Amino acid sequence: MADNNLAQKSKGFIGEFKEFISKGNVMDMAVGVIIGGAFTSIVNALVDDILMPLIGALLVGVNFHNLTLTIPWGNKPVLNFGTFIQAIITFLLTAFVLFMIIKAVNKFKRDKAAAPEEPAKPSKEEELLTEIRDLLKDQK
């Protein structure tokens, strides 16, 4: 009896999990995560290979990869604050692009909601009932 109850619970759990996975929101989220990963690599390349060399040239040859600070005591740890600055710029650029995407999507949704919808064409049954109603009114 206990084994049968356990089997029903596991089927219910597996069934719930299958239903959860097959919902559109989970699939949309998975696609978003994959596209986000690809987008992150594009932003990293933009910051590392284009923006930071330009900023370094404006700052008279500063290479942000080489901006470090060595602490002179203990085992002499090295703080890579140049890499940290690049990460901040990458984050800000990513946040800005996502803001622009969300702003465009919200504008699209707002415009779509503001657009008047065409009234639905009545079905044949409704047209027939309307004719009957009108004929009954005319008889009175």
Chimera marker file (.cmm) of the C-alpha trace (Angstrom):
<marker_set name="trace">
<marker id="1" x="0.000" y="0.000" z="0.000" r="1" g="1" b="0" radius="0.5"/>
<marker id="2" x="2.809" y="2.413" z="0.898" r="1" g="1" b="0" radius="0.5"/>
<marker id="3" x="4.642" y="1.547" z="-2.345" r="1" g="1" b="0" radius="0.5"/>
<marker id="4" x="1.504" y="2.297" z="-4.391" r="1" g="1" b="0" radius="0.5"/>
<marker id="5" x="1.083" y="5.666" z="-2.658" r="1" g="1" b="0" radius="0.5"/>
<marker id="6" x="4.751" y="6.511" z="-3.326" r="1" g="1" b="0" radius="0.5"/>
<marker id="7" x="4.346" y="5.591" z="-7.007" r="1" g="1" b="0" radius="0.5"/>
<marker id="8" x="1.310" y="7.876" z="-7.312" r="1" g="1" b="0" radius="0.5"/>
<marker id="9" x="3.189" y="10.739" z="-5.652" r="1" g="1" b="0" radius="0.5"/>
<marker id="10" x="6.208" y="10.325" z="-7.938" r="1" g="1" b="0" radius="0.5"/>
<marker id="11" x="3.984" y="10.188" z="-11.047" r="1" g="1" b="0" radius="0.5"/>
<marker id="12" x="2.231" y="13.308" z="-9.817" r="1" g="1" b="0" radius="0.5"/>
<marker id="13" x="5.557" y="15.031" z="-9.196" r="1" g="1" b="0" radius="0.5"/>
<marker id="14" x="6.932" y="14.002" z="-12.586" r="1" g="1" b="0" radius="0.5"/>
<marker id="15" x="3.686" y="15.042" z="-14.250" r="1" g="1" b="0" radius="0.5"/>
<marker id="16" x="3.805" y="18.425" z="-12.531" r="1" g="1" b="0" radius="0.5"/>
<marker id="17" x="7.430" y="18.837" z="-13.589" r="1" g="1" b="0" radius="0.5"/>
<marker id="18" x="6.604" y="17.981" z="-17.220" r="1" g="1" b="0" radius="0.5"/>
<marker id="19" x="3.747" y="20.506" z="-17.163" r="1" g="1" b="0" radius="0.5"/>
<marker id="20" x="6.050" y="23.150" z="-15.680" r="1" g="1" b="0" radius="0.5"/>
<marker id="21" x="8.765" y="22.553" z="-18.288" r="1" g="1" b="0" radius="0.5"/>
<marker id="22" x="6.337" y="22.522" z="-21.210" r="1" g="1" b="0" radius="0.5"/>
<marker id="23" x="4.824" y="25.900" z="-20.314" r="1" g="1" b="0" radius="0.5"/>
<marker id="24" x="5.758" y="28.710" z="-22.666" r="1" g="1" b="0" radius="0.5"/>
<marker id="25" x="7.198" y="30.940" z="-19.945" r="1" g="1" b="0" radius="0.5"/>
<marker id="26" x="9.917" y="28.448" z="-19.053" r="1" g="1" b="0" radius="0.5"/>
<marker id="27" x="10.871" y="27.984" z="-22.689" r="1" g="1" b="0" radius="0.5"/>
<marker id="28" x="10.890" y="31.752" z="-23.226" r="1" g="1" b="0" radius="0.5"/>
<marker id="29" x="13.113" y="32.131" z="-20.184" r="1" g="1" b="0" radius="0.5"/>
<marker id="30" x="15.521" y="29.477" z="-21.477" r="1" g="1" b="0" radius="0.5"/>
<marker id="31" x="15.769" y="31.216" z="-24.845" r="1" g="1" b="0" radius="0.5"/>
<marker id="32" x="16.327" y="34.519" z="-23.042" r="1" g="1" b="0" radius="0.5"/>
<marker id="33" x="19.165" y="33.065" z="-20.966" r="1" g="1" b="0" radius="0.5"/>
<marker id="34" x="20.875" y="31.642" z="-24.055" r="1" g="1" b="0" radius="0.5"/>
<marker id="35" x="20.509" y="34.899" z="-25.990" r="1" g="1" b="0" radius="0.5"/>
<marker id="36" x="21.671" y="36.808" z="-22.901" r="1" g="1" b="0" radius="0.5"/>
<marker id="37" x="24.842" y="34.719" z="-22.790" r="1" g="1" b="0" radius="0.5"/>
<marker id="38" x="25.554" y="35.450" z="-26.431" r="1" g="1" b="0" radius="0.5"/>
<marker id="39" x="24.774" y="39.135" z="-25.889" r="1" g="1" b="0" radius="0.5"/>
<marker id="40" x="27.158" y="39.249" z="-22.924" r="1" g="1" b="0" radius="0.5"/>
<marker id="41" x="30.009" y="37.954" z="-25.067" r="1" g="1" b="0" radius="0.5"/>
<marker id="42" x="29.262" y="40.663" z="-27.658" r="1" g="1" b="0" radius="0.5"/>
<marker id="43" x="29.239" y="43.382" z="-24.983" r="1" g="1" b="0" radius="0.5"/>
<marker id="44" x="32.464" y="42.021" z="-23.471" r="1" g="1" b="0" radius="0.5"/>
<marker id="45" x="34.151" y="42.107" z="-26.890" r="1" g="1" b="0" radius="0.5"/>
<marker id="46" x="32.886" y="45.645" z="-27.481" r="1" g="1" b="0" radius="0.5"/>
<marker id="47" x="34.184" y="46.873" z="-24.133" r="1" g="1" b="0" radius="0.5"/>
<marker id="48" x="37.473" y="44.915" z="-24.099" r="1" g="1" b="0" radius="0.5"/>
<marker id="49" x="38.456" y="45.300" z="-27.744" r="1" g="1" b="0" radius="0.5"/>
<marker id="50" x="36.978" y="48.650" z="-28.800" r="1" g="1" b="0" radius="0.5"/>
<marker id="51" x="35.937" y="50.922" z="-25.932" r="1" g="1" b="0" radius="0.5"/>
<marker id="52" x="38.773" y="50.310" z="-23.478" r="1" g="1" b="0" radius="0.5"/>
<marker id="53" x="41.557" y="50.827" z="-26.075" r="1" g="1" b="0" radius="0.5"/>
<marker id="54" x="39.843" y="54.072" z="-27.142" r="1" g="1" b="0" radius="0.5"/>
<marker id="55" x="39.509" y="55.221" z="-23.531" r="1" g="1" b="0" radius="0.5"/>
<marker id="56" x="43.137" y="54.210" z="-22.943" r="1" g="1" b="0" radius="0.5"/>
<marker id="57" x="44.227" y="56.250" z="-25.975" r="1" g="1" b="0" radius="0.5"/>
<marker id="58" x="42.304" y="59.270" z="-24.672" r="1" g="1" b="0" radius="0.5"/>
<marker id="59" x="44.045" y="58.826" z="-21.315" r="1" g="1" b="0" radius="0.5"/>
<marker id="60" x="47.458" y="58.834" z="-23.031" r="1" g="1" b="0" radius="0.5"/>
<marker id="61" x="48.171" y="55.144" z="-23.423" r="1" g="1" b="0" radius="0.5"/>
<marker id="62" x="46.610" y="53.716" z="-20.270" r="1" g="1" b="0" radius="0.5"/>
<marker id="63" x="46.062" y="49.967" z="-20.588" r="1" g="1" b="0" radius="0.5"/>
<marker id="64" x="43.318" y="48.965" z="-18.184" r="1" g="1" b="0" radius="0.5"/>
<marker id="65" x="44.473" y="45.336" z="-18.086" r="1" g="1" b="0" radius="0.5"/>
<marker id="66" x="47.735" y="46.512" z="-16.546" r="1" g="1" b="0" radius="0.5"/>
<marker id="67" x="46.162" y="48.737" z="-13.885" r="1" g="1" b="0" radius="0.5"/>
<marker id="68" x="47.027" y="46.839" z="-10.741" r="1" g="1" b="0" radius="0.5"/>
<marker id="69" x="48.035" y="47.577" z="-7.198" r="1" g="1" b="0" radius="0.5"/>
<marker id="70" x="50.392" y="45.265" z="-5.339" r="1" g="1" b="0" radius="0.5"/>
<marker id="71" x="50.048" y="45.285" z="-1.572" r="1" g="1" b="0" radius="0.5"/>
<marker id="72" x="53.585" y="45.244" z="-0.165" r="1" g="1" b="0" radius="0.5"/>
<marker id="73" x="53.010" y="43.007" z="2.870" r="1" g="1" b="0" radius="0.5"/>
<marker id="74" x="52.111" y="39.376" z="3.380" r="1" g="1" b="0" radius="0.5"/>
<marker id="75" x="52.195" y="37.319" z="0.221" r="1" g="1" b="0" radius="0.5"/>
<marker id="76" x="51.965" y="40.555" z="-1.841" r="1" g="1" b="0" radius="0.5"/>
<marker id="77" x="48.446" y="40.195" z="-3.280" r="1" g="1" b="0" radius="0.5"/>
<marker id="78" x="47.712" y="42.014" z="-6.536" r="1" g="1" b="0" radius="0.5"/>
<marker id="79" x="44.503" y="43.999" z="-6.922" r="1" g="1" b="0" radius="0.5"/>
<marker id="80" x="43.404" y="44.150" z="-10.580" r="1" g="1" b="0" radius="0.5"/>
<marker id="81" x="41.327" y="47.317" z="-10.395" r="1" g="1" b="0" radius="0.5"/>
<marker id="82" x="41.671" y="47.937" z="-14.149" r="1" g="1" b="0" radius="0.5"/>
<marker id="83" x="39.795" y="44.721" z="-14.857" r="1" g="1" b="0" radius="0.5"/>
<marker id="84" x="37.213" y="45.802" z="-12.286" r="1" g="1" b="0" radius="0.5"/>
<marker id="85" x="36.740" y="49.127" z="-14.110" r="1" g="1" b="0" radius="0.5"/>
<marker id="86" x="36.191" y="47.180" z="-17.349" r="1" g="1" b="0" radius="0.5"/>
<marker id="87" x="33.586" y="45.005" z="-15.617" r="1" g="1" b="0" radius="0.5"/>
<marker id="88" x="31.759" y="48.128" z="-14.411" r="1" g="1" b="0" radius="0.5"/>
<marker id="89" x="31.730" y="49.573" z="-17.936" r="1" g="1" b="0" radius="0.5"/>
<marker id="90" x="30.483" y="46.234" z="-19.312" r="1" g="1" b="0" radius="0.5"/>
<marker id="91" x="27.703" y="46.165" z="-16.710" r="1" g="1" b="0" radius="0.5"/>
<marker id="92" x="26.643" y="49.743" z="-17.431" r="1" g="1" b="0" radius="0.5"/>
<marker id="93" x="26.592" y="49.140" z="-21.180" r="1" g="1" b="0" radius="0.5"/>
<marker id="94" x="24.595" y="45.912" z="-20.759" r="1" g="1" b="0" radius="0.5"/>
<marker id="95" x="22.135" y="47.622" z="-18.397" r="1" g="1" b="0" radius="0.5"/>
<marker id="96" x="21.710" y="50.522" z="-20.840" r="1" g="1" b="0" radius="0.5"/>
<marker id="97" x="21.005" y="48.218" z="-23.795" r="1" g="1" b="0" radius="0.5"/>
<marker id="98" x="18.522" y="46.167" z="-21.750" r="1" g="1" b="0" radius="0.5"/>
<marker id="99" x="16.841" y="49.395" z="-20.636" r="1" g="1" b="0" radius="0.5"/>
<marker id="100" x="16.463" y="50.462" z="-24.264" r="1" g="1" b="0" radius="0.5"/>
<marker id="101" x="15.061" y="47.036" z="-25.247" r="1" g="1" b="0" radius="0.5"/>
<marker id="102" x="12.541" y="47.043" z="-22.382" r="1" g="1" b="0" radius="0.5"/>
<marker id="103" x="11.563" y="50.623" z="-23.196" r="1" g="1" b="0" radius="0.5"/>
<marker id="104" x="10.920" y="49.658" z="-26.846" r="1" g="1" b="0" radius="0.5"/>
<marker id="105" x="8.883" y="46.590" z="-25.836" r="1" g="1" b="0" radius="0.5"/>
<marker id="106" x="6.788" y="48.641" z="-23.405" r="1" g="1" b="0" radius="0.5"/>
<marker id="107" x="6.146" y="51.270" z="-26.099" r="1" g="1" b="0" radius="0.5"/>
<marker id="108" x="5.096" y="48.523" z="-28.505" r="1" g="1" b="0" radius="0.5"/>
<marker id="109" x="2.716" y="47.060" z="-25.906" r="1" g="1" b="0" radius="0.5"/>
<marker id="110" x="1.319" y="50.521" z="-25.110" r="1" g="1" b="0" radius="0.5"/>
<marker id="111" x="0.765" y="51.304" z="-28.804" r="1" g="1" b="0" radius="0.5"/>
<marker id="112" x="-0.871" y="47.926" z="-29.357" r="1" g="1" b="0" radius="0.5"/>
<marker id="113" x="-3.184" y="48.414" z="-26.364" r="1" g="1" b="0" radius="0.5"/>
<marker id="114" x="-4.119" y="51.927" z="-27.521" r="1" g="1" b="0" radius="0.5"/>
<marker id="115" x="-5.029" y="50.788" z="-31.043" r="1" g="1" b="0" radius="0.5"/>
<marker id="116" x="-8.781" y="50.313" z="-31.366" r="1" g="1" b="0" radius="0.5"/>
<marker id="117" x="-9.820" y="46.807" z="-32.192" r="1" g="1" b="0" radius="0.5"/>
<marker id="118" x="-12.302" y="46.140" z="-34.970" r="1" g="1" b="0" radius="0.5"/>
<marker id="119" x="-15.650" y="44.888" z="-33.719" r="1" g="1" b="0" radius="0.5"/>
<marker id="120" x="-16.098" y="41.190" z="-34.242" r="1" g="1" b="0" radius="0.5"/>
<marker id="121" x="-18.340" y="40.241" z="-37.149" r="1" g="1" b="0" radius="0.5"/>
<marker id="122" x="-21.536" y="38.665" z="-35.820" r="1" g="1" b="0" radius="0.5"/>
<marker id="123" x="-21.978" y="34.962" z="-36.435" r="1" g="1" b="0" radius="0.5"/>
<marker id="124" x="-24.690" y="33.638" z="-38.734" r="1" g="1" b="0" radius="0.5"/>
<marker id="125" x="-26.777" y="32.667" z="-35.724" r="1" g="1" b="0" radius="0.5"/>
<marker id="126" x="-26.575" y="36.189" z="-34.339" r="1" g="1" b="0" radius="0.5"/>
<marker id="127" x="-27.534" y="37.673" z="-37.711" r="1" g="1" b="0" radius="0.5"/>
<marker id="128" x="-30.509" y="35.310" z="-37.932" r="1" g="1" b="0" radius="0.5"/>
<marker id="129" x="-31.632" y="36.141" z="-34.399" r="1" g="1" b="0" radius="0.5"/>
<marker id="130" x="-31.317" y="39.864" z="-35.194" r="1" g="1" b="0" radius="0.5"/>
<marker id="131" x="-33.522" y="39.429" z="-38.270" r="1" g="1" b="0" radius="0.5"/>
<marker id="132" x="-36.135" y="37.521" z="-36.253" r="1" g="1" b="0" radius="0.5"/>
<marker id="133" x="-36.105" y="40.236" z="-33.579" r="1" g="1" b="0" radius="0.5"/>
<marker id="134" x="-36.525" y="42.966" z="-36.187" r="1" g="1" b="0" radius="0.5"/>
<marker id="135" x="-39.415" y="41.078" z="-37.854" r="1" g="1" b="0" radius="0.5"/>
<marker id="136" x="-41.159" y="40.644" z="-34.510" r="1" g="1" b="0" radius="0.5"/>
<marker id="137" x="-40.794" y="44.370" z="-33.811" r="1" g="1" b="0" radius="0.5"/>
<marker id="138" x="-42.289" y="45.224" z="-37.188" r="1" g="1" b="0" radius="0.5"/>
<marker id="139" x="-45.337" y="42.993" z="-36.521" r="1" g="1" b="0" radius="0.5"/>
<marker id="140" x="-46.269" y="44.901" z="-33.356" r="1" g="1" b="0" radius="0.5"/>
<link id1="1" id2="2" r="1" g="1" b="0" radius="0.2"/>
<link id1="2" id2="3" r="1" g="1" b="0" radius="0.2"/>
<link id1="3" id2="4" r="1" g="1" b="0" radius="0.2"/>
<link id1="4" id2="5" r="1" g="1" b="0" radius="0.2"/>
<link id1="5" id2="6" r="1" g="1" b="0" radius="0.2"/>
<link id1="6" id2="7" r="1" g="1" b="0" radius="0.2"/>
<link id1="7" id2="8" r="1" g="1" b="0" radius="0.2"/>
<link id1="8" id2="9" r="1" g="1" b="0" radius="0.2"/>
<link id1="9" id2="10" r="1" g="1" b="0" radius="0.2"/>
<link id1="10" id2="11" r="1" g="1" b="0" radius="0.2"/>
<link id1="11" id2="12" r="1" g="1" b="0" radius="0.2"/>
<link id1="12" id2="13" r="1" g="1" b="0" radius="0.2"/>
<link id1="13" id2="14" r="1" g="1" b="0" radius="0.2"/>
<link id1="14" id2="15" r="1" g="1" b="0" radius="0.2"/>
<link id1="15" id2="16" r="1" g="1" b="0" radius="0.2"/>
<link id1="16" id2="17" r="1" g="1" b="0" radius="0.2"/>
<link id1="17" id2="18" r="1" g="1" b="0" radius="0.2"/>
<link id1="18" id2="19" r="1" g="1" b="0" radius="0.2"/>
<link id1="19" id2="20" r="1" g="1" b="0" radius="0.2"/>
<link id1="20" id2="21" r="1" g="1" b="0" radius="0.2"/>
<link id1="21" id2="22" r="1" g="1" b="0" radius="0.2"/>
<link id1="22" id2="23" r="1" g="1" b="0" radius="0.2"/>
<link id1="23" id2="24" r="1" g="1" b="0" radius="0.2"/>
<link id1="24" id2="25" r="1" g="1" b="0" radius="0.2"/>
<link id1="25" id2="26" r="1" g="1" b="0" radius="0.2"/>
<link id1="26" id2="27" r="1" g="1" b="0" radius="0.2"/>
<link id1="27" id2="28" r="1" g="1" b="0" radius="0.2"/>
<link id1="28" id2="29" r="1" g="1" b="0" radius="0.2"/>
<link id1="29" id2="30" r="1" g="1" b="0" radius="0.2"/>
<link id1="30" id2="31" r="1" g="1" b="0" radius="0.2"/>
<link id1="31" id2="32" r="1" g="1" b="0" radius="0.2"/>
<link id1="32" id2="33" r="1" g="1" b="0" radius="0.2"/>
<link id1="33" id2="34" r="1" g="1" b="0" radius="0.2"/>
<link id1="34" id2="35" r="1" g="1" b="0" radius="0.2"/>
<link id1="35" id2="36" r="1" g="1" b="0" radius="0.2"/>
<link id1="36" id2="37" r="1" g="1" b="0" radius="0.2"/>
<link id1="37" id2="38" r="1" g="1" b="0" radius="0.2"/>
<link id1="38" id2="39" r="1" g="1" b="0" radius="0.2"/>
<link id1="39" id2="40" r="1" g="1" b="0" radius="0.2"/>
<link id1="40" id2="41" r="1" g="1" b="0" radius="0.2"/>
<link id1="41" id2="42" r="1" g="1" b="0" radius="0.2"/>
<link id1="42" id2="43" r="1" g="1" b="0" radius="0.2"/>
<link id1="43" id2="44" r="1" g="1" b="0" radius="0.2"/>
<link id1="44" id2="45" r="1" g="1" b="0" radius="0.2"/>
<link id1="45" id2="46" r="1" g="1" b="0" radius="0.2"/>
<link id1="46" id2="47" r="1" g="1" b="0" radius="0.2"/>
<link id1="47" id2="48" r="1" g="1" b="0" radius="0.2"/>
<link id1="48" id2="49" r="1" g="1" b="0" radius="0.2"/>
<link id1="49" id2="50" r="1" g="1" b="0" radius="0.2"/>
<link id1="50" id2="51" r="1" g="1" b="0" radius="0.2"/>
<link id1="51" id2="52" r="1" g="1" b="0" radius="0.2"/>
<link id1="52" id2="53" r="1" g="1" b="0" radius="0.2"/>
<link id1="53" id2="54" r="1" g="1" b="0" radius="0.2"/>
<link id1="54" id2="55" r="1" g="1" b="0" radius="0.2"/>
<link id1="55" id2="56" r="1" g="1" b="0" radius="0.2"/>
<link id1="56" id2="57" r="1" g="1" b="0" radius="0.2"/>
<link id1="57" id2="58" r="1" g="1" b="0" radius="0.2"/>
<link id1="58" id2="59" r="1" g="1" b="0" radius="0.2"/>
<link id1="59" id2="60" r="1" g="1" b="0" radius="0.2"/>
<link id1="60" id2="61" r="1" g="1" b="0" radius="0.2"/>
<link id1="61" id2="62" r="1" g="1" b="0" radius="0.2"/>
<link id1="62" id2="63" r="1" g="1" b="0" radius="0.2"/>
<link id1="63" id2="64" r="1" g="1" b="0" radius="0.2"/>
<link id1="64" id2="65" r="1" g="1" b="0" radius="0.2"/>
<link id1="65" id2="66" r="1" g="1" b="0" radius="0.2"/>
<link id1="66" id2="67" r="1" g="1" b="0" radius="0.2"/>
<link id1="67" id2="68" r="1" g="1" b="0" radius="0.2"/>
<link id1="68" id2="69" r="1" g="1" b="0" radius="0.2"/>
<link id1="69" id2="70" r="1" g="1" b="0" radius="0.2"/>
<link id1="70" id2="71" r="1" g="1" b="0" radius="0.2"/>
<link id1="71" id2="72" r="1" g="1" b="0" radius="0.2"/>
<link id1="72" id2="73" r="1" g="1" b="0" radius="0.2"/>
<link id1="73" id2="74" r="1" g="1" b="0" radius="0.2"/>
<link id1="74" id2="75" r="1" g="1" b="0" radius="0.2"/>
<link id1="75" id2="76" r="1" g="1" b="0" radius="0.2"/>
<link id1="76" id2="77" r="1" g="1" b="0" radius="0.2"/>
<link id1="77" id2="78" r="1" g="1" b="0" radius="0.2"/>
<link id1="78" id2="79" r="1" g="1" b="0" radius="0.2"/>
<link id1="79" id2="80" r="1" g="1" b="0" radius="0.2"/>
<link id1="80" id2="81" r="1" g="1" b="0" radius="0.2"/>
<link id1="81" id2="82" r="1" g="1" b="0" radius="0.2"/>
<link id1="82" id2="83" r="1" g="1" b="0" radius="0.2"/>
<link id1="83" id2="84" r="1" g="1" b="0" radius="0.2"/>
<link id1="84" id2="85" r="1" g="1" b="0" radius="0.2"/>
<link id1="85" id2="86" r="1" g="1" b="0" radius="0.2"/>
<link id1="86" id2="87" r="1" g="1" b="0" radius="0.2"/>
<link id1="87" id2="88" r="1" g="1" b="0" radius="0.2"/>
<link id1="88" id2="89" r="1" g="1" b="0" radius="0.2"/>
<link id1="89" id2="90" r="1" g="1" b="0" radius="0.2"/>
<link id1="90" id2="91" r="1" g="1" b="0" radius="0.2"/>
<link id1="91" id2="92" r="1" g="1" b="0" radius="0.2"/>
<link id1="92" id2="93" r="1" g="1" b="0" radius="0.2"/>
<link id1="93" id2="94" r="1" g="1" b="0" radius="0.2"/>
<link id1="94" id2="95" r="1" g="1" b="0" radius="0.2"/>
<link id1="95" id2="96" r="1" g="1" b="0" radius="0.2"/>
<link id1="96" id2="97" r="1" g="1" b="0" radius="0.2"/>
<link id1="97" id2="98" r="1" g="1" b="0" radius="0.2"/>
<link id1="98" id2="99" r="1" g="1" b="0" radius="0.2"/>
<link id1="99" id2="100" r="1" g="1" b="0" radius="0.2"/>
<link id1="100" id2="101" r="1" g="1" b="0" radius="0.2"/>
<link id1="101" id2="102" r="1" g="1" b="0" radius="0.2"/>
<link id1="102" id2="103" r="1" g="1" b="0" radius="0.2"/>
<link id1="103" id2="104" r="1" g="1" b="0" radius="0.2"/>
<link id1="104" id2="105" r="1" g="1" b="0" radius="0.2"/>
<link id1="105" id2="106" r="1" g="1" b="0" radius="0.2"/>
<link id1="106" id2="107" r="1" g="1" b="0" radius="0.2"/>
<link id1="107" id2="108" r="1" g="1" b="0" radius="0.2"/>
<link id1="108" id2="109" r="1" g="1" b="0" radius="0.2"/>
<link id1="109" id2="110" r="1" g="1" b="0" radius="0.2"/>
<link id1="110" id2="111" r="1" g="1" b="0" radius="0.2"/>
<link id1="111" id2="112" r="1" g="1" b="0" radius="0.2"/>
<link id1="112" id2="113" r="1" g="1" b="0" radius="0.2"/>
<link id1="113" id2="114" r="1" g="1" b="0" radius="0.2"/>
<link id1="114" id2="115" r="1" g="1" b="0" radius="0.2"/>
<link id1="115" id2="116" r="1" g="1" b="0" radius="0.2"/>
<link id1="116" id2="117" r="1" g="1" b="0" radius="0.2"/>
<link id1="117" id2="118" r="1" g="1" b="0" radius="0.2"/>
<link id1="118" id2="119" r="1" g="1" b="0" radius="0.2"/>
<link id1="119" id2="120" r="1" g="1" b="0" radius="0.2"/>
<link id1="120" id2="121" r="1" g="1" b="0" radius="0.2"/>
<link id1="121" id2="122" r="1" g="1" b="0" radius="0.2"/>
<link id1="122" id2="123" r="1" g="1" b="0" radius="0.2"/>
<link id1="123" id2="124" r="1" g="1" b="0" radius="0.2"/>
<link id1="124" id2="125" r="1" g="1" b="0" radius="0.2"/>
<link id1="125" id2="126" r="1" g="1" b="0" radius="0.2"/>
<link id1="126" id2="127" r="1" g="1" b="0" radius="0.2"/>
<link id1="127" id2="128" r="1" g="1" b="0" radius="0.2"/>
<link id1="128" id2="129" r="1" g="1" b="0" radius="0.2"/>
<link id1="129" id2="130" r="1" g="1" b="0" radius="0.2"/>
<link id1="130" id2="131" r="1" g="1" b="0" radius="0.2"/>
<link id1="131" id2="132" r="1" g="1" b="0" radius="0.2"/>
<link id1="132" id2="133" r="1" g="1" b="0" radius="0.2"/>
<link id1="133" id2="134" r="1" g="1" b="0" radius="0.2"/>
<link id1="134" id2="135" r="1" g="1" b="0" radius="0.2"/>
<link id1="135" id2="136" r="1" g="1" b="0" radius="0.2"/>
<link id1="136" id2="137" r="1" g="1" b="0" radius="0.2"/>
<link id1="137" id2="138" r="1" g="1" b="0" radius="0.2"/>
<link id1="138" id2="139" r="1" g="1" b="0" radius="0.2"/>
<link id1="139" id2="140" r="1" g="1" b="0" radius="0.2"/>
</marker_set>
